[in-house]
Amino acid sequence: MFFLSEQQNSLRREIRDFVEQEISPIAAQLDASGEYPLEIVRKIGQKGFCSFPFPSALGGAGLGLVESVLFLEEISRGMASLGLIFCAHMLPCCYTMLNLVNERQKRDWLIPGIRAEKLLTFAISEPRGGSDAFTVDTIAERCPEGWLLNGSKCWITNAGVADGYIVNAKTSVNSRSRWVCLFHVDARADGVIISKNEDMIGLNNSPTGTITFKNCLLPPDALIGQENEGYRPIKTALNYGRLGLSAVAVGLAQAAFERAVEFSSNHGNFGRTLSSYQGVSFPVAEMYTNISLARNMLYHVADASGAGMNTTLETAALKLFSTEMCQKVCQDAVLIHGSRGFRSHCDVERMLRDSQLLTVAEGTSQICKVVISNGIYNAVPNRFREL
């Protein structure tokens, strides 16, 4: 069992108070509008919640990944779209890039990203690639002024609202699959074209779209890290993305669970509340059990990741379990509400829609099973005997 410290519990209460005052009362209204919640994003930045895992020398809070997933969990309890917006920004982008950026990059976009003054997002997926992040057709060619970027990225979270994109590209059509580079692309640069955002069934306030780079000229130091050495940072970013998305799933499941308990405790028939029927109370008991297991695993994996341990297998297992669990909890919460649960923009109806993407983003459930099985069969001898 993972027990939070008093400081961590205090942070949780602070974030929860913010969510209940600023987010929960307008979540349904925002979902119906489909608008990007700019004002709330700014308020979250002003509160400093995004700065938790970063060193104080860069304007961070000097805390850790446990505090970071606490933030994502609590924000998602109020509104999963916000959890997704900051999940894409904070861990895969800012945290992964921490030890790769040069001084100009640190000054121009990493430190503003830590303060949430600038929003970043990873742009990896391509039309031909599917779940393979290393099927890359985007090309960055050297030129006298720096780099000339051409290609297209699809299903990009925060497309059109981010201030910058972390983009993977090859430097030649003949490059090996793992010879990829990472670049920071300013969203205002000439040649950056944002297509119309996708019309999604859930997470309506987190924009998802296609980005095309057409003769986009990048300065020489737009390159992040070393040339052709983007493979490992991308794998790391995917791992942190799965960790963050698991926190979103736990927070969303908790919100659906709370709605189910509240409704079943206050509604019923024949002189009995719904909660007095085992057909209702048993699914609620299963919700509690599975959310508790996922949350405990979330904190353990975050703690191990922050300590520098290789948690690729554990993070994939966490992502698989937590997102599948979240879908089931939201589905059961809708059923407990009966016909009321199927009304448009009812809280649990929104949560059920939001839960659907979580098993797809940052690696589908099937991809997670590939990662897990590879980790098991390629593990060092006796690893699992020690568990």
FIDRENLUM-843342 format. One record per residue: residue in three letters; x, y, z of N, C-alpha, C, O in turn. Coordinates in steps of 0.05 Angstrom, whole numbers, plus 5000, padded with zeros to 4 digits. Layout:
ALAXYZXYZXYZXYZ...
***
This chain:
MET501749765000500050005000501850255000503750265015PHE501150444983502750694982501250904998498950964993PHE502651015018501551215035502751485029505151525028LEU500951685023501951955017502852095042501952035064SER504852265039505852425061503852645068501952695053GLU504152775090502452995098502553225077500453345071GLN504953275067505253485046503653405021502353575009GLN503853155013502353064989499353074993497953144975ASN498452995017495553015023494653305023492453365015SER496353485033495753775033495453875004493654034998LEU497253784987497153864959494553764946493253904931ARG493953514952491453404941489053564949487253624933ARG488953644975486653814984486554084970484454184963GLU488954194966489054454952488054434924486454604915ILE488954234909488054194882485054124881483654224864ARG484153964899481253884900479554124905477454154893ASP480354304923478854544929478654714904476554824897PHE480854744889480954894864478954774844477454914831VAL479054514841477354374822474354414829472754474811GLU473754384854470854414862469854694860467454744857GLN471654894862470855174860470855274831469055414823GLU472855184815473255304789472455134765471755234744ILE472454864769472054684746469454534747467854544728SER468954394768466554224770463954364764462254254750PRO463554614774460954754769460454814739458154844731ILE462554824723462154904695462954684675463054734651ALA463654444685464654234668462554154647463254124624ALA460054114655458054034636457554254615457154184591GLN457554504623457154724605459454734584459054774561LEU461954694594464254704576464054464556464654504533ASP463354234566463154004549461054054526461553974503ALA458854174533456754224513457754424493456954404469SER459354614501460354824482462654714465462954814442GLY464154524475466454424460468754624459470654584443GLU468654834474470755044473473254964488473054824508TYR475455064479477955024494477855204519477355444517PRO478355084543477955234568480455404575481855354594LEU480855614559483255774561483555904588485755904600GLU481356014599481556154625482355964647483956034665ILE481255724647481955534668484855444665486255414684VAL485655404640488455324635490355544646492355474659ARG489655794642491256014653491256014684493356054696LYS488955964695488855954725490455724736491855764757ILE490455494723492055274732495055344731496555274748GLY495755474709498555564707499355754729501555734740GLN497555944736498156134757498356004784499756094802LYS496955784788497055634814499655484817500355404839GLY501155434795503655304796503554994797505554864803PHE501254884791500954594792502654444772503554224778CYS503254574749504854434729507854424736509354284724SER508554574756511454604763512454384782514754384789PHE510654204791511354024813513953864808515553864826PRO514353734785516653554783519253684775521253554770PHE519253954773521654084761523254224783522254314803PRO525954244778527754364798527154664802526254804784SER527654754826527055034833528755224816527955454812ALA531055134807532855304791531555384764532255584752LEU529555224756528155284731525355394736523655414718GLY524855464761522155574768520255354776517855414779GLY521255114781519454894789519154884819520355044834ALA517454704828516854674856518854484870518854464895GLY520454334854522354154866521153914879522353804898LEU518853824870517553594881518053354864520353314855GLY516053184859516652934844514352854826512352994823LEU514552614815512552504797509952424812507852424801VAL510252344838507852284853506052524855503552504851GLU507252754861505653004862504453074835502253184833SER505953004813504953064786502552904779500553004768VAL502552644786500252474780497852544798495552504791LEU498552634823496352734840494852964827492452974827PHE496453154815495253374801493453284778491153374776LEU494553104761493053014738490552864747488452884734GLU490752704768488452554778486252734788483952704780GLU486952934804484953114815483653294794481253344795ILE485253394775484253564754482253394737480153494728SER482953144732481252974715478752894730476652834717ARG478852894756476452844772474353054767471953004768GLY475253304761473453514754472753524725470453574718MET474753464708474253484679476553344665478753434665ALA475953114652478052954639479453094617481753044612SER478053274603479353424581481653584591483753594578LEU481453704614483653854626485953674633488253744630GLY485253434643487353244650488953174625491453154626LEU487653134602488953054578490653284567492953244558ILE489653534569491153764560493853784575495953824562PHE493753754601496253784617497853534617500353544621CYS496653304614498153054611500053064587502352994590ALA499053164565500653184540502953384544505053354533HIS502353594559504253824562506453764582508853794576MET505753664605507553664628509553444628511953494631LEU508753194624510552974626511952894600514452894600PRO510552834578511952754554513652984543515852934532CYS512753234545514253454534516253574554518653524551CYS515353714573517153864591518953684607521353724608TYR517853474619519453304637521453134621523753104629THR520653034598522452874581524753044570526952944568MET524153294563526153464551528053594570529953724562LEU527653554596529053694617532053684614533453894617ASN533153454607536053424605537153424577539453354572LEU535353494558536153484529536453764517537853804497VAL535153964529535054224517537554384520539054344540ASN538154564501540354754504539455004519537055024526GLU541255184523540555424540538355594527536655694541ARG538455624501536455794487533755654489531755784495GLN533655394485531155244486530055254515527555284519LYS531855234534530955244562529655514568527555534581ARG530955724558529955994563527356054548525456174559ASP527255974522525056054505522455904509520356014507TRP522755634515520155484517520055284540517755224548LEU522255194550522054994572521155134598519255044611ILE522555344606521755484631518955604629517455574648PRO518255734607515455814604513455584605511255604614GLY514355344595512655104596512255014624510054924632ILE514455014640514254934668512255114683510755024700ARG512255374676510355564688507555554676505755694684ALA507255384655504755374639504055634627501755694621GLU506155804622505756044606505655984576504456134561LYS506955764569506855664542506055374543506955224560LEU504255294525503255014524504754864502504954964479LEU505754624509507154464490505654194485504054114502THR506254064463505153804459506953644440508453764424PHE506853384442508453204425506953154400504553104400ALA508253174377507053114351508652884338510552934324ILE507652644343509152404334507552244313508652174292SER504952194319503352014302503152114273502852354268GLU503351934254503152004226500951834212500351614222PRO499851934190497751784177498451494170496651324171ARG500951444162501651174154502651004177502950764175GLY503151134200504450994222502650834240503450634251GLY500250934245498450794264499750804292500451014302SER499950564304501050544331504150544331505350534352ASP505350534308508250534306509350814305509150944284ALA510550904327511551174328514051214311514951444307PHE515150994300517651024285517250964255519250924241THR514750954246514250974218513851264211511751384214VAL516051394203516251684201516751764172518751684160ASP514851924161515252024134515952324134516752434114THR515752454157516452734160519552764157521052614170ILE520352944140523252984134524153264142522853464137ALA526453274156527753524162530453534147532253384154GLU530653694127533053714111534753954120533654174125ARG537353914121539154144127539054344104538854264081CYS539254594111539354804092541155024104541755024128PRO542055224088543855434099542655574123544155664141GLU540055604125538755754147538155574171537455674192GLY538455304168537855124190536654864180538154694170TRP534054824183532654584175530054654160528754844167LEU529454494140526954524125525254284131525954054124LEU522954324144521254114153518854074135517454264129ASN518353824127515953764110514853494120516253304124GLY512153494123510853244132508253314145507253534145SER507053104157504353134169504152964194505252734195LYS502953064215502452924240499452924245498053124241CYS498352694255495452674259494852594288496552484302TRP492352634296491352574322493052704344493852574364ILE493652954340495453104359493753254380492153424373THR494153174405492853314427493953604429496353654425ASN492153794434492754074436493454204409494654424409ALA492854074387493354194361491854454358489454464364GLY493154654350491854914345491855094370491355334367VAL492254984394492355154418495055154431495655324447ALA496754954424499454944435501155174424500755264401ASP503055264440504955474431507355354417508755494402GLY507755094421510054964408509554664406508054544422TYR510854534386510554244382513254114382515254214371ILE513453884396515853724396515353514374513553344376VAL516853534352516353374328518653184322520953264324ASN517952934315520052744307520152744276518052754263ALA522552724266522952734237525552594230527352574246LYS525652484205528052374195529552594179528352784170THR532252554177533752754162534252654133535452804117SER533252414127533452304100531352094096530751954115VAL530352064072528451854066529751574070528351374073ASN532351564069533851314071534751254100536151054104SER534051424118534851384146533651134157531451054150ARG535151004175534150764189531750844207531451084214SER530050644213527550704227528050844254526451004263ARG530250774267530850884293532551144292533051274312TRP533351214268534851464265532951694261532451784238VAL531951794282530052014281531152244298532752204317CYS530252484292531052724307528552844320526352804311LEU529053004341526953154353527453444349529653544351PHE525253594343525453884338523254024354521053914358HIS523854264363521754434373520854624350522554754338VAL518254624345517154784324515254984336513254914349ASP515855244333514055454342511455444327511455434302ALA509255454341506655434328506155664309504455644291ARG507555884313507156124296508956124271508856304255ALA510655924268512555914246511155894219509055764217ASP512256014199511255994172511355694163513355564168GLY509255604150509255324141507955134160507754894154VAL507055224184505555054202502655094196501555314200ILE501354874187498554894179496854704197497454464198ILE494954814211493254664229490554604215489154794208SER490054354211487454274198485254304219485754334243LYS482754284210480454304228480654074248481353844241ASN480054144273480153934294478153714289475953754278GLU478853474298477053244296474653284313474753394335ASP472353174303469853184318469652924334468952714324MET470352934360470652694377468052654393466452834397ILE467652404402465252344418465652424447463752454462GLY468152464455468752534483471152714484472452774464LEU471752794509474052974514473853214495475853294482ASN471453334494470853544474472453794477472753954458ASN473553844501474954094506477954074502479454264507SER478853834494481753794489481953764458481353554447PRO482953974445483053964415484853744405487053694416THR483953604385485553394372485453444341483253464330GLY487753464329487653534300490153444285491853304296THR490253524260492553454242494253704238493153924234ILE496853664238498753884234500353814209501553594207THR500453994190502153964166504354164166503954404172PHE506754074160509054244157509854264128510654064116LYS509654504117510154544088512454744085512054984089ASN514754634079517154804076517454984101517955224098CYS517154864124517355014149520255044157521654844162LEU521255294157524055344162524555364192523255524206LEU526355194202527055194231529855294234531555244217PRO530455434256533255524261535055284267534055074274PRO537655314265539455094269539154964296539354714299ASP538655124317538455014344535554934352534954904375ALA533854894332531254774337531554474343529754354355LEU533754364335534354074341534654034371536054184384ILE533153844382533353774410535153534414534653324402GLY537253564430539153344434540853314409541453504395GLN541753064405543553014383542052914358539952794360GLU543252964335542052874310541852574309543752434316ASN539552474299539052184296538952034322539151784322GLU538652174345538552034371535952094386535952134410GLY533752104370531152164383529651914392527551934405TYR530751674386529351434392528851404422526551364431ARG530951414438530651384467528851594480527151524496PRO529151854473527352044485524452004478522652054494ILE523951904453521151854446520051624462517751634472LYS521551414466520751184483520151284511518251194524THR521951454521521551564548518951734550517451704569ALA518551894529516152064529513651894528511651964541LEU513651684512511251504511510751384539508451354547ASN512851314553512551194579511351394599509451324614TYR512351644598511151854616508351914607506651974624GLY507751904581505051954572503151744583500851814591ARG503951494584502251284595501851314624499651264635LEU503951404638503651464667501651684672499851654688GLY501851904656500052124660497152044653495252124667LEU496851894631494151814623492851624643490451624646SER494451474657493451294678492351464701490251394713ALA493651684707492651864727490051994719488152024735VAL489752064693487252164683485051954687482852024695ALA485651704681483651484683482751454712480451414717VAL484651464731483951424759482151654768480251614782GLY482851904761481252134769478452124757476452184771LEU478252044731475652024718473951804731471551844735ALA475151574736473751354749472751434777470551364784GLN474351584792473551674818471151844817469251824833ALA471052024797468752204794466252044788464152104799ALA466451854770464051684763463151524787460751494791PHE465051414802464451264826462851434846460951344857GLU463851684850462451864869459651924861457851934877ARG459251964834456552014824454751774829452351794836ALA455851534824454251284828453451244857451151174863VAL455251294875454651274904452551474912450651404927GLU452951724904450951934911448251874900446251894915PHE448051784875445451734863444051494876441751504883SER445551284880444351034891443651064920441950924931SER444851254934444251304962441751484965440451474987ASN440951624944438851824947436451764929434551914929HIS436551544914434351474896433551184901435251024909GLY431051114896430250834899427250804894425950984882ASN426250584902423350524899422450324920424150204934PHE419850304923418750114943419750164971420049974987GLY420350414977421250485004424150415010424950425033ARG425650344989428450274993430150434974429350504952THR432550494983434450634965435750424946435750184952LEU436750514923438050334905440450194918441049964911SER441750334936444150214948443449974966445349824973SER440949934973440249704989439949454973439749234984TYR440049474947439949244929442749154922444449314913GLN443348894925445948794919446648824889449048844882GLY444648824872445148864844446349134838447649174817VAL446049324857447349594854449749614872451849704864SER449549514897451749554916454249384909456449474914PHE453849154897456148984890457849114867460249124870PRO456549224846458249364826459649604838461949664830VAL458349744857459649974870462149874887464150004887ALA461849644900464049524915466349454896468749504903GLU465749354872467849294852469149544842471549554838MET467549764838468750014830470850104851473050174843TYR470050104876471850194897474450034897476650144899THR474149774895476449594896478349644873480749674877ASN477349664849479049704826480249974824482550004816ILE478750184832479950454833482250464854484350584849SER481850334877483850334897486350194888488650284893LEU486049964874488349824863489849984842492250004843ALA488350114824489650274804491050514816493250584807ARG489850644835491050874848493650794862495750934860ASN493550574877495950484891498250424871500550494876MET497550284849499550224829500650484816502950504810LEU498850674812499650924800501751064816503851154806TYR501351084842503251224859505951064861508051184861HIS505750804862508250644863509850674838512350714839VAL508550664815510050684789511150974786513351004777ALA509651174794510551444793513051484811514951614803ASP512951374835515151394853517651254842519851364844ALA517251024831519550874819520651024795523151034791SER518951134778519851284755521451524763523551584751GLY520451664783521851904793524551834805526352004806ALA524851584815527451504826529351404805531551314811GLY528551414780530251334758530151044750531850954734MET528250894760528050614754526750574726525150744717ASN527450354713526150294687523450174693523249944703THR521350314686518650224692516950184667514550204667THR518250124645516850084620514649874622512349924614LEU515349644633513349434635511149514655508749474649GLU511949614678509949684699508149914689505749904695THR509250104674507550324665505550224644503250314644ALA506350044627504449934607502249774621499949794613ALA503049624642501049464657499149654671496649604672LEU500149874683498550074696496550204677494250234682LYS497650274653495950404633493750224624491450304621LEU494449964619492449774610490249734631487849754625PHE491049694656489149634677487449884684484949864686SER488650114687487250354696485250454675483050534682THR485950444649484150554629481850354623479550444619GLU482450094623480249904621478349914645475949904642MET479549944668477949974693476150224691473850214699CYS477250444682475750694680473350664662471150754669GLN473650534639471450484621469250324635466850394633LYS469950114650468049944664466650104686464150084689VAL468050264701466850424723464850624711462650644722CYS465650754690463850954678461350824666459150924668GLN461650584654459350444643457450354665455050394663ASP458550254687456850174710455450414723453250394732ALA456850634724455650874735453250964719451251054730VAL453450954693451151014675448850824680446550914682LEU449450564682447350374687445950414714443550374716ILE447450484734446250534760444350774759442350784774HIS444950964742443151204739440751134722438851294721GLY440650904709438350824693438051014669440051104657SER435551074662435051244639436351524642437151644622ARG436451624667437651884671440551894662441552094653GLY441951664664444751654656445251684627447551734618PHE443151654610443451674581442651944570442651984546ARG442052124588441352394579443852544570445952514582SER443652694548445952834538447053034559445453174571HIS449653024562451053204580450353164610450953344626CYS449152934616449052854644451952794652453552704635ASP452652834677455452794685456552524678458652504666VAL455052304685456152044680456051974650457751814641GLU454252094635454252054606456752174594458052054577ARG457452414603459952544594462352384601464252354585MET462352274625464652124635464951864618467251784613LEU462751734611462951494595464151564568465751414558ARG463251784556464351864530467351924533468951844516ASP468052064554470852144558472651894562474951894554SER471551684574473251454581474051294556475951134557GLN472651324534473051154511475851194499477051004490LEU476851444498479351494485481751394501483851344490LEU481351364527483651304544484951034538487351004542THR483450844527484650584520485950594493487250394485VAL485850824479487050854453489551034454491550964443ALA489251254467491451454468493951344482493651174500GLU496251444474498851364486499351064485500650944503GLY498350934464498650644461496050504468495250514491THR494850364449492350224454492750004474495049934482SER490549894484490749664503492349434490493849304504GLN492049394464493449174451496449234450498049054454ILE497149484445500049564445501149524473503449434476CYS499649604493500549564521501149264526503049204540LYS499349094516499848804520502348714506503748534516VAL502948824483505448764469507848844486509748684490VAL507749084497509949184514510249004539512448934547ILE507948934551508048774575509148494570510948394584SER508148364549509048094543512048094535513547914542ASN512948294520515748314513517448354538519548234541GLY516448514557517848564581518048314598520148264612ILE515948144598516047904614518047704602519647594616TYR517847654576519447444564522347534559524147364555ASN522847794559525547884556526847974583529048084583ALA525447914605526348004631528947854639529347624630VAL530447984656532847844666531947614683529847624695PRO533547394684532847164700532247234729533647404741ASN530247114740529547134769528147404776527547454799ARG527647574756526447834762523847794777523247924797PHE522147614766519447584777519347414802517447404817ARG521547264807521647104832521947284856521347204879GLU522947534851523447714874520947864881520948004902LEU518847854865516448014870514747884892512647984899
***
